């Protein structure tokens, strides 16, 4: 039952992240990427302090450093994703970021010597193929460029964020993980703002709304649910479920932005969910109690 709750939570996270593309597009009309990252992580951190204020007494350096490590990975993932986007297309950026679903099980094998289950690897590859079809449906694959390499680096850091969340959250209060993670990402983002001299911002009631959504919902709520849910599912399973963000982003574009739904997108959606089902499938003789 706990595993089912975790899966539902991760699907909700994927929906939030997928639908958040519209908020990001609106935010980019008034702010640059460095400013958006700094504000969204700061908002998330401040909300964390309010939500988890009762957990502050449990903080010690050994526990907090785990959240800090995850926060560093989260910041680096967003940073390399953003830089990579300057040199490649958004569709290739999205697909290459999703490569983390294949990286996660191998991190488990390399670091923890945890065996990669055949159905997990097969499900990850099927989902990855579906995301590739979804991403390249209208843009074409093209050659590998500097932006693609940077985005692959981003995928590694997203995989590390998912893996280490799974590794540490099992025996650590999730509130402390969130405080450390969001606080670290916010500090590093503001350092980037200062270095790039992006301090001046023309904030208004209208242009701050998408930033508030990104900070409160797409960051605080989504990563909060992710941290809670990963107490209940494996990191590989989490990575595959979270990769459906690409599908929900497409669905939001069709519903909200009236983008056309092609046959390729439909096939891609089927492949993505087939991959998720494969990962979820556990033969009766290998099912473990939660």
GUMIZA-662360 format. One record per atom (N, C-alpha, C): residue in three letters; x, y, z. Coordinates in steps of 0.001 Angstrom, whole numbers, plus 524288, in hexadecimal, padded with zeros to 5 digits. Example, Ala and Ser with C-alpha at 12.3 -4.5 7.8 and 13.67 -1.06 7.14 Angstrom:
! GUMIZA-662360
Ala833867E9C681E78Ala8300C7EE6C81E78Ala833907F31C81E78Ser832327F73681BA8Ser835667FBDC81BE4Ser832648001E81EBE
***
This chain:
! GUMIZA-662360
Unk8033B7FB4980000Unk800008000080000Unk80363804F180000Unk8079E804D080311Unk80B108095080342Unk80DA180A477FDF9Unk80EFF8060B7FB40Unk81166806937F611Unk80D95809107F237Unk8089A807A07F2A7Unk8049D809DD7EF30Unk8041E80FB27F033Unk804268113E7F531Unk803DD816CD7F68DUnk80889819B97F440Unk80D2B817487F48DUnk811D9819AF7F268Unk8117B81A7B7EC8DUnk80F6F816997E9C9Unk80EE2816F97E417Unk80B0A81B397E293Unk806AC81B797E571Unk802CD81F917E463Unk80531824EE7E54EUnk80842825637E97BUnk80AD982A557EAA2Unk80E8782BFA7E64DUnk8118B8284A7E439Unk815438297E7E010Unk8128682AE57DAF8Unk80E1D8286A7D9E8Unk80B10829DD7D54CUnk8091C82F777D5D0Unk8076D830E57DA8CUnk805AF8363E7DB87Unk80A2D83A157DA9AUnk80EE4838A07DC4CUnk8137983BF17DB60Unk8146483CA87D58CUnk813FC838697D297Unk814C8838AD7CCE9Unk810C583C467CA5CUnk80BEF83C0A7CC42Unk807D283F6E7CA2DUnk80915845277CB56Unk80ACB8463C7D021Unk80C1F84B9E7D1A8Unk810A084DA97CE56Unk814BF84A7F7CDD9Unk8193E84C337CABDUnk817C784CEC7C501Unk8149D849567C2F5Unk81310849C17BD7DUnk80FD784E9C7BC6AUnk80C2484FB87BFD8Unk808CC854527BF1BUnk80BA2859617C066Unk81035858F77C2DAUnk8132485D9F7C44DUnk815FA860407BFD2Unk8162185DBB7BB3BUnk818B88601C7B6BEUnk816458655C7B558Unk81120865BC7B5D8Unk80E7486AA37B48FUnk8102E86F037B83FUnk810B186DC27BD43Unk81278871A87C10EUnk818078736C7BFE1Unk81B4D86FC47BE55Unk820B4871217BD00Unk820E5874BF7B845Unk81DA1873A17B467Unk81D7E876E77AFB6Unk81BC987C737B10FUnk817F287CEE7B47AUnk8161A8821C7B61CUnk81A4F884FC7B940Unk81CFA882207BCA3Unk8210B884877BFD7Unk8258C8868E7BC7FUnk826DB883BF7B85FUnk82B2F885457B4F8Unk82A1588A467B1EAUnk8253188BEE7B1D5Unk823E3890D47AF30Unk825C08958D7B258Unk826A0894DB7B76AUnk8281B8993A7BACAUnk82D5C898947BD88Unk82F29893A27BDFDUnk83405892A97C0D6Unk8378088EF67BDC0Unk83CA188F3C7BEE6Unk8401188B677BC65Unk840558867C7BFBAUnk842E5882887BDB9Unk842DF87D727C047Unk8454B87D927C5B2Unk849A6880597C650Unk84C38880A67CB6DUnk8489B882FB7CF88Unk845D0887147CE0AUnk842338899F7D1A4Unk83DB3886097D311Unk83BB98833A7CF40Unk8375D87FA27D038Unk838FA87B5A7D40CUnk83D9B879077D323Unk83F74874E77D6A0Unk84032876E97DC2DUnk8428F87B8C7DCADUnk8438987DC17E1DCUnk83E6C87EBF7E4C4Unk83AA48810C7E21DUnk835AB8824D7E4A4Unk8328A87D737E5E4Unk8325A879A77E246Unk82F25874FF7E339Unk8314A871D37E7CAUnk83683871527E81EUnk838CF86E4E7EC66Unk838698713E7F19AUnk838AF876687F15DUnk838218797E7F628Unk83299879097F84EUnk82EBE879767F4E1Unk82947878DF7F681Unk8286D873797F8DDUnk82A7D86F777F63DUnk829E886A207F82DUnk82C7F869757FD7EUnk8311E86BCE7FE32Unk833F686B6680325Unk830F786E0280795Unk82ED3872A680695Unk82BE58757580AA0Unk827008727480C36Unk824648701D8086AUnk81FC186CFE8099FUnk821578682A80CBFUnk825DB865DF80B4CUnk827DC8616080E3AUnk82894862AD813FCUnk82AC18674981513Unk82BA7868E581A80Unk826848695481D7CUnk8226586B1381ACCUnk81D4786B8881D4EUnk81AB78663381E13Unk81ADF86309819FCUnk8184685DEE81A2CUnk81AF785A3081DF3Unk8202B85A5181DEDUnk823258569882114Unk825A585922825DEUnk8235085D59827CDUnk8259F8602A82C40Unk8262885CBD83114Unk8229B8590B831BBUnk822EA8559883648Unk82766851AA835DDUnk82968851028310EUnk82DAF84D4F8303FUnk8330784FDE830E8Unk83314855138316BUnk83811857DB831C8Unk83B468561783682Unk8389A8548483AA7Unk83B68852D383F5DUnk83E4684DAC83E85Unk83CDE84AE883A5AUnk83F56845E083933Unk8443D84673835DDUnk8454284B3D83417Unk849A184C1C83083Unk84EDE84BB383350Unk8525E848BF8310EUnk857DF848C08329AUnk85B108486F82D98Unk860128496582DE9Unk86337849D08292AUnk8633A844C6825FFUnk863A58405182898Unk863D583B5B825C3Unk85EE583A5E8229FUnk85A6983C1D824B1Unk8557683B7D821E9Unk854E083FAA81DB4Unk8562A8448481F1DUnk8557F848DE81B7AUnk858EC84847816A7Unk85D97846178174EUnk8612B845AB812DFUnk85EFB8421D80E9CUnk85B8D83E7C81019Unk8591B83B2280C2AUnk8558983E55808A2Unk8528A841F080B0BUnk84F3884567807F5Unk852768491D804ADUnk856F184AC9806CCUnk85A6684E53803EFUnk85C9084BA37FF10Unk85E26846BD7FF95Unk8603A843C87FB20Unk85C1B843567F6DFUnk8574B842077F869Unk853078418E7F49AUnk851EC846D67F21EUnk8523D84B037F53EUnk8515B850457F332Unk85575851D77EF39Unk85A4E850467F015Unk85E78851667EC4FUnk85D5684EAA7E722Unk85BC2849BF7E772Unk85A76846DD7E2B0Unk855D4849677DFDCUnk851E884B0F7E2D8Unk84D4E84D877E08CUnk84ECA852947DDC2Unk851F3855D37E052Unk853AB85AC17DDFEUnk856D8859CF7D907Unk85A988563C7D93FUnk85DE4855217D4B5Unk85AB0852FB7D02BUnk856B984FCE7D169Unk8535B84DB57CD4DUnk85088852177CA6DUnk84E29855AD7CD6AUnk84B6285A0F7CB01Unk84F2285DAA7C819Unk853CE85E7B7CA4DUnk85794861FD7C7DEUnk8595785FE97C28CUnk85AEC85ADE7C25AUnk85CB4858A47BD6DUnk85845858207B980Unk8537F857227BB78Unk84EFA856D77B801Unk84E0C85C1D7B56AUnk84E7D8604B7B87FUnk84D8C865927B68CUnk851BD8673F7B2A7Unk856AD866387B3FAUnk85AE6867997B066Unk85A77864727AB5EUnk8593185F7B7ABDAUnk858A785C2A7A73FUnk8545C85DFE7A39FUnk8503D860317A5ECUnk84BC7862037A2D7Unk84D3E8668479F3BUnk85184869437A07FUnk8534586D9679D2DUnk8557A86BAC797F9Unk85730866B4797D5Unk859EE864B679346Unk857238604179081Unk852A085E9E79297Unk84FBA85A6D79019Unk849EA85BB079056Unk846B68587178DE2Unk841178596D78DCAUnk83E95857C5792EFUnk83A0D859FE79412Unk83747858A8798E8Unk835B5852EA798F6Unk83436850CF79467Unk8328B84B5D79430Unk8370E847A27954CUnk83BB4848C779303Unk8403F8458479410Unk841FC84628799C1Unk8417A84AE279BD9Unk842D284BE57A142Unk83F76848967A4E3Unk83A638485F7A3C1Unk836BB845597A6F6Unk837ED83F877A6B2Unk838EF83DA07A1ECUnk83A058380C7A146Unk83F1A836787A3FCUnk843428396E7A302Unk84850838087A535Unk84852838697AB27Unk8452F83C037AD54Unk8449583C4C7B306Unk84232837407B513Unk83E808351F7B211Unk83BBF830607B3AEUnk83F2682B837B374Unk843E282BF57B14FUnk8477F8278E7B13CUnk848BD825CA7B6CFUnk84792829207BAB9Unk848A3827AE7C02CUnk845E0822AB7C1C9Unk841938214A7BF16Unk83EBF81C8A7C098Unk841EB8179F7BF76Unk84590818017BBC1Unk84900813997BAA5Unk84DD7813C67BE24Unk84F74818817BFA9Unk85423819247C2E1Unk85338817457C876Unk84E8A8184D7CAA0Unk84D69817187D01EUnk84E64811627D18EUnk84C5980D8A7CE9DUnk84D588081F7D037Unk85320806B17D01FUnk856228091A7CC95Unk85BB1807F57CC61Unk85EA680A897D0E6Unk85CAA80F017D2C5Unk85EEC8115C7D777Unk85E2580DB47DC1BUnk8598880B5B7DC6FUnk8586A807A77E0A7Unk85C27803037E063Unk85D55801517DB93Unk860DF7FCDD7DAE3Unk8667C7FE537DC44Unk86847802F07DA5AUnk86DAF804997DB29Unk86EC6805F77E0DAUnk86B2F808E97E34CUnk86C1F80ACF7E8A0Unk86A84806DD7ECCBUnk865F6804697EC11Unk863EB800DC7F00CUnk8647D7FB207EEABUnk866837FA157E9EEUnk866E07F4B97E7FDUnk861857F2167E7FAUnk85D837F5517E70FUnk858297F35D7E6D4Unk856FA7F1657E15BUnk8552D7EC9F7E0F9Unk854207EA377DBE9Unk84FF47ED3E7D8EEUnk850E87EE167D3E7Unk84D127F0B07D090Unk849387EC9D7CE99Unk8445A7ED0D7D04FUnk8405C7E9567CEA9Unk83F407E9F17C8D2Unk83E677E58A7C63AUnk83D9B7E59A7C08BUnk838DC7E8E17BF09Unk834927E8577C20FUnk82FDD7EB357C0A0Unk830737F10A7C188Unk833C57F28F7C55DUnk834BD7F81B7C651Unk837D37FA797C1CFUnk83BD17F7AB7C009Unk83EFD7F9957BBB0Unk83BCD7F9C17B6AEUnk838B97F5A07B5ADUnk835767F57B7B0FCUnk8317A7F9EB7B120Unk82EF37FAB07B5A5Unk82B187FEDF7B626Unk82D7C804327B554Unk8323A804FA7B766Unk834EC809F77B6BDUnk8362980AFC7B104Unk837F9806F27AE42Unk83960807937A8BFUnk834898089F7A563Unk83039805E27A686Unk82B61806C37A38FUnk8296180C4D7A475Unk8297C80E017A964Unk827CC813567AAA9Unk82B548175B7A809Unk83067816567A814Unk83428819E87A59EUnk8332481A5E79FC2Unk831F0815FE79D43Unk830BE81610797A8Unk82BCD81937796A2Unk827EF8189E79A1DUnk8231D81BA17998BUnk8240C8216E79A1FUnk8275C822E279DDCUnk828A28286579EABUnk82B9182A8A799F0Unk82F158274E797ADUnk831F5828F679304Unk82E3282A1778E91Unk82A658269778DDAUnk8268C8274D789B2Unk8234182C2478AB4Unk821D782D0078F9BUnk81EC18319279116Unk821D58369279029Unk826CC8368D7919EUnk82A0583B3879137Unk82B6B83C9978B9CUnk82C6C8388E78876Unk82E3F8398578325Unk829DF8393B77F1DUnk82513838CD780F5Unk820A28381E77D6CUnk8205783C447793EUnk821628412D77AB9Unk820C384572776FBUnk825D38484D775B5Unk82A29846D377865Unk82EEC849E0777A9Unk8335884701774FBUnk83316841C7774F3Unk8376583EE8772A9Unk83BD483E5977689Unk83F0983A46775E4Unk843158391D779B4Unk847DC83C98778FDUnk849BE83D0E77439Unk84E408406F77346Unk8533583E27775A4Unk85787841037754EUnk85C8483F2477748Unk85D568409477CF9Unk8617583E6577F37Unk862CF83F887849DUnk865ED8449D784D9Unk8646E8482D7883CUnk8673A84D1B788C0Unk868AF84E1178E76Unk86B198529D78F88Unk86CD1853E3794CEUnk86849853EB798A9Unk863C3855DA796F1Unk85F3B8560079A60Unk85D678509379BF3Unk85DD484CDF79852Unk85C498478279982Unk85FDC8451979DA0Unk864F68461F79D2CUnk868B3844127A0FEUnk8679B8465A7A663Unk866AA84B847A697Unk8658084E147AB93Unk8607784BEF7ADF4Unk85CA084AC97AAAAUnk857AC848AE7AC93Unk8585D843267AEA9Unk85BCB840267AC3DUnk85CEE83AEB7AE3AUnk85F7883B3D7B3A3Unk862C783F387B46DUnk8650D840187B99BUnk860B28414D7BD7AUnk85CF58447B7BBC1Unk85864845C07BEFAUnk85568840CF7C078Unk854CE83D2F7BCC1Unk851FF8384A7BDC8Unk854B38351F7C203Unk859F1835377C1FFUnk85CEC832707C607Unk85BBE834B77CB69Unk85B8D839EA7CBC5Unk85A8883C637D0DCUnk854DB83B897D29FUnk8511B83B787CEF4Unk84BBE83A357D06EUnk84B66834917D265Unk84E48831177CFD4Unk84E6682BA67D190Unk850B382B3D7D708Unk854E482E3B7D807Unk8574C82E427DD36Unk8538E830737E14FUnk85083834737DFD1Unk84CB3836BB7E373Unk8489A832A97E4F7Unk846AF82FC47E11EUnk842C182BBA7E220Unk84526827517E558Unk849DB825AB7E3CEUnk84C69821477E676Unk84D988228A7EC27Unk84FEB827157ED30Unk85169828717F282Unk84CAA829CC7F5E0Unk8487782BBC7F36DUnk843A082C767F661Unk841B7827307F855Unk841D0823577F4DEUnk8403781E077F64AUnk843DE81BC57FA73Unk848F381CC67F9E7Unk84CE781A957FD5FUnk84C8781CCE802E5Unk84B77821E98035AUnk84B908247C80878Unk84639824DF80B15Unk842098251D80801Unk83CF48264E80A46Unk83AB3821C080D60Unk83CEB81D1A80CC1Unk83ADB8188B80F71Unk83B5C8190181564Unk83F9581B8981724Unk8408581BD481CCAUnk841308215F81EDBUnk83FA28254D81BB2Unk8402682AC481D48Unk83AEB82D8381CB5Unk839C7831158203EUnk834F38341C81FF1Unk834A5836FB81AAFUnk830838362781792Unk83029838A781267Unk82FFD83E9A812A2Unk82E00840BF816F1Unk82DDB8466B81787Unk83347848C6817A7Unk836DC8462981A68Unk83C3E8481481AB3Unk83EE68479D81566Unk83DCE84358812A5Unk83FEB842AD80D59Unk83E1F84729809E5Unk8391E8489980A3DUnk836FC84CCC8070FUnk8396B8520C8086DUnk839FF8532680D7CUnk83C4E8581B80F30Unk841E58589880D26Unk844F58547380DD8Unk84A578548480C06Unk84AC3854E180623Unk84760851FF80371Unk8477D851E17FDB9Unk84614857297FB5EUnk841AC8595E7FD0BUnk83FD785E4A7FAD4Unk84338862E97FC86Unk84519862C680162Unk84882866F38032EUnk84D9B8671780027Unk84FD18628D7FF33Unk854AE862387FC36Unk853EB8640B7F69DUnk84FBE8622E7F41AUnk84EA6863B77EEAEUnk84DB9869967EE45Unk84B1786BD87F232Unk84A108717E7F227Unk84F1F874977F2A4Unk8527A873117F64BUnk85770875DE7F718Unk85AD2875A37F22FUnk85B4D8710A7EFE7Unk85E828706F7EB33Unk85C358737B7E695Unk85702873B07E64AUnk85475876A07E214Unk8557D87C747E2A2Unk8553C87E727E774Unk85643884037E850Unk85BF98855E7E73CUnk85F7D881C07E858Unk864FF882997E705Unk8658F883437E11CUnk862AD880107DE32Unk862C38806D7D87BUnk8607E8859F7D6A1Unk85C64887797D940Unk85A0588C837D7F0Unk85DF1890ED7D8B9Unk860A6890CB7DD1BUnk86480894E17DE49Unk86902894BA7DA68Unk86AFC8901A7D948Unk86F6088F8C7D5A4Unk86E01891B37D047Unk86921890DD7CE9CUnk8676E8929B7C973Unk864F6898097C986Unk8653C89AA17CE1CUnk8633389FF47CEB2Unk85D718A0557CD17Unk85A5889CA47CF08Unk854BF89C707CDCAUnk8515989E337D258Unk853988A13D7D5DFUnk850DB8A2CC7DAA7Unk84C068A60F7D98AUnk84C508A9A47D5CBUnk847EF8AD2C7D4BDUnk843658AA337D23CUnk83ED28AA657D4B8Unk83A248A7B57D2C4Unk835718AB5B7D318Unk832758AB8F7CEF6Unk82DBD8AEBE7CEF8Unk8290B8AB857D093Unk8286D8AAC37D5AFUnk8243A8A7687D7AAUnk81F1C8AA697D814Unk81AF18A81B7D5EBUnk815A68AA4A7D651Unk811F68A6077D836Unk80D398A7967D972Unk8095A8A3C37DB43Unk8084A89FAF7D711Unk808328A1547D22FUnk8070089DB87CDECUnk80B8389A007CCB6Unk8104D89C1E7CC42Unk81485898A77CA94Unk816A88952F7CEEEUnk8151D896347D3CFUnk816E7892E57D814Unk8137188E0C7D8B5Unk80EC288E2A7D670Unk80B1B889C67D70EUnk80D57884947D521Unk80F8A884507D055Unk811CC87F4B7CEAFUnk8167087DA67D207Unk81961881717D411Unk81DC28802D7D781Unk81BCA87DB87DC8FUnk8178887FDF7DEA9Unk8153587DB97E366Unk8135D878217E27FUnk81116877357DDE6Unk80F58871E47DC9AUnk8140486E327DC43Unk8182586FEA7D992Unk81CC886CA87D8FEUnk81F4886B7C7DE43Unk81F7986F727E1B0Unk821EA86EB57E6C2Unk81EA686B7D7EA7EUnk8199686CCD7EAD7Unk8162986A3F7EEA7Unk8145F864D57ECE5Unk812B6864697E7F3Unk8106A85F847E609Unk8147185C097E357Unk816E385E157DF28Unk81A8085AD37DC0FUnk81F72859587DF0FUnk820D485C707E301Unk8259785B427E5F3Unk82457859297EB68Unk821FC85C687EEC8Unk8210385AD87F42CUnk81D64856147F478Unk818C3856817F231Unk814F0852447F282Unk816E784D6B7EFA1Unk818D184E367EACDUnk81A6C849C17E7A1Unk81F06846CF7EA12Unk8231D849A17EBA5Unk8279E846FA7EDF3Unk8266B844F07F36AUnk822C08477C7F612Unk82107845777FB1DUnk81E5D840307FA84Unk81AEE83FD37F6A1Unk8184183ADB7F595Unk81C32836C27F3C7Unk81FE8838617F06EUnk823E5834BB7EE90Unk826FE8326F7F31DUnk828A2835CE7F6BDUnk82BA5834007FB3FUnk8287F830357FE8BUnk823808317E7FF6BUnk8200782E0E8026CUnk81F2A828E57FF93Unk81E308292A7FA71Unk81CE5824837F76BUnk8217D820C67F6ECUnk82648822E67F6C2Unk82ACA81F7E7F601Unk82C3E81C627FAE1Unk8296B81D427FF1AUnk829DE819C680396Unk82732814948026EUnk823FC8147E7FE53Unk82076810257FD5FUnk8217A80D337F84DUnk824CB80F537F4DAUnk825FC80CAC7EFE4Unk82BDB80CE87EEE5Unk82DB0809AC7EB4DUnk8333D8099E7EA00Unk8349D80E5F7E6ADUnk839AC80FAC7E67AUnk83B628142B7E368Unk83A79813557DD9EUnk83B2A80E867DBB4Unk83A3A80D6A7D625Unk8347F80E237D4D1Unk8311680C187D81EUnk82B7E80CA07D74AUnk829ED8125F7D76DUnk82C27815487DB18Unk82B0381ADD7DB84Unk82CA781DBD7D696Unk8314A81C7D7D489Unk8334581F207CFE2Unk82FC281E427CB35Unk82DE6819737CA8AUnk82A858183B7C616Unk8254381B037C68FUnk822F481AEF7CB3EUnk81DEC81D8B7CBFEUnk81E818236D7CB24Unk822AE825B87CD3EUnk8238182B5A7CCB0Unk8248482CE47C704Unk82673829397C3E0Unk8278682A6F7BE5DUnk8228782B6D7BB47Unk81E04829DB7BD6AUnk8191082ADE7BAB6Unk817C4830AA7BAAAUnk81B14833C87BD3FUnk81A95839767BCF7Unk81A4D83B477B74AUnk81D61838BD7B3D9Unk81D6783A2F7AE4CUnk817FD8397E7ABE2Unk815628353C7AD52Unk81024834467AB40Unk80C3F838497AD4FUnk80C6B839557B26CUnk808B783D117B4AAUnk809BE8429D7B2B7Unk80EB8843BB7B17CUnk80FEF848CB7AF29Unk80D788494B7A9CAUnk80DC48450E7A6D0Unk80B44844FB7A1ADUnk80560845887A22EUnk8031C842B87A5E4Unk7FD75842E07A6B0Unk7FBAB8485B7A82CUnk7FEAB84AF37AB8CUnk7FD658504B7AD15Unk7FDB1853FF7A871Unk8018D853157A50AUnk80212856607A063Unk7FD69855CA79CC2Unk7FB7C850FB79C53Unk7F6F685003798F8Unk7F20C8528C79B3DUnk7F14F852007A069Unk7EC9B853FF7A2F3Unk7ECB9859F17A397Unk7F13385BF67A580Unk7F188861897A6D0Unk7F32D864DF7A228Unk7F709862ED79F3AUnk7F9298660F79AEEUnk7F7068648779595Unk7F379860BD79586Unk7F0EA85F09790ABUnk7F4BB85D0D78C87Unk7F8EB85A7578E4FUnk7FC878582378A8EUnk7FA168533C78836Unk7FBA88520178353Unk7F95A84D9A78094Unk7FB6F84867782B0Unk7F80184487782D0Unk7F95583F53784B0Unk7FA4383BC777FFCUnk7FF3783A3277F17Unk80089836FA77A90Unk800898313077BFBUnk800B882DE377801Unk800F582839778D1Unk805EA826BE77BBEUnk80A418296977A74Unk80F2B8284F77D19Unk80ED68294C782EEUnk80C2182D777846CUnk80B8982EC1789F8Unk8083F82AA878CBCUnk80424828CA78A19Unk800CE824BF78C68Unk803F081FBD78D52Unk8070D81E3178958Unk80A5181985789E0Unk80E4A81A3E78E40Unk8109681EED78E8EUnk8146682010792A5Unk811EC81F8D79808Unk80D2A821977989FUnk80A718214E79DA6Unk8097A81BA079F3CUnk808088186B79B72Unk80716812E079C86Unk80C1C8103379E4EUnk810788117779BACUnk8157E80F2479D1BUnk81728810C87A29AUnk8165E815C47A3DAUnk817DE817BA7A903Unk814FA814CC7AD52Unk80FEB8143D7ACBBUnk80CE7811987B0CAUnk80DCB80BB07B0C3Unk80F1C8097E7AC34Unk81089803FC7AC05Unk8156F803077AF38Unk8193B806A67AEB7Unk81E09806377B1BDUnk81CFB8066A7B791Unk8197D809E67B925Unk8182080A5C7BEB5Unk815968055A7C0A6Unk812168031C7BD84Unk80F6C7FE427BEFDUnk8135A7F9CF7BF90Unk817357F9937BBFBUnk81B357F5757BC3DUnk81E397F5D17C15DUnk81FA77FA937C2E5Unk8228B7FB4A7C7C7Unk81F357F9C57CC73Unk81A247FB057CC36Unk816A17F9DF7D093Unk8159D7F4047D127Unk8161C7F11C7CCCCUnk814CA7EB937CCDDUnk818A07E8897D031Unk8169C7E5BF7D3FBUnk819CB7E2767D751Unk817667DCFD7D76DUnk81A177D9157D52CUnk8180D7D3C07D574Unk817257D2217DB1FUnk8134F7CEE87DC01Unk811D57CD7F7E15BUnk816567CB307E47FUnk819E47C8737E1C6Unk81E1C7C5E67E4A1Unk822737C9917E64FUnk8223A7CE9F7E478Unk826527D24C7E620Unk8241A7D6F87E903Unk81EF87D6EE7E9F7Unk81C9F7DB4C7ECC1Unk81E657DB3E7F26FUnk81FEC7DFDE7F449Unk8219B7E0487F9B7Unk81D967E3767FCC6Unk81CC27E21180193Unk8190A7E510804C3Unk81B697EA4580628Unk817F37EE53806B0Unk819B87F39C807F4Unk819E97F45780DE0
***
